[in-house]
Amino acid sequence: MEHSYAEGRMYMLPDSSTVWLEPDSKIRISSEFLNKREVWLTGSSVFEVKKRVNSDFKVYINTACIEVKGTVFFDKSTYTGYFNYSFV
């Protein structure tokens, strides 16, 4: 499943984690997301990840991967290969 919006938008994932997609950003999730919490991101977003025992949350951006247990963070990736992460 892939979502892309011309304007910023809040999206709730199947595990109740939330993502605020910035304008022109895209997120793709697996059809087996509840078993393997992985998403692929193009652009920028803010994630609020729900903590689940024995279930890490992975965000793939270009050639990098962010793996978290449960937190709020902002990802801003650019097409030049630079990344900026802010954890709350």
Secondary structure, DSSP 8 states (H G I E B T S, - for coil): -EEE-SS-EEEE-TTS-EEEE-TT-EEEE-TTTTTS-EEEEESEEEEE----TT--EEEEETTEEEEESS-EEEEEE-TTS-EEEEE-
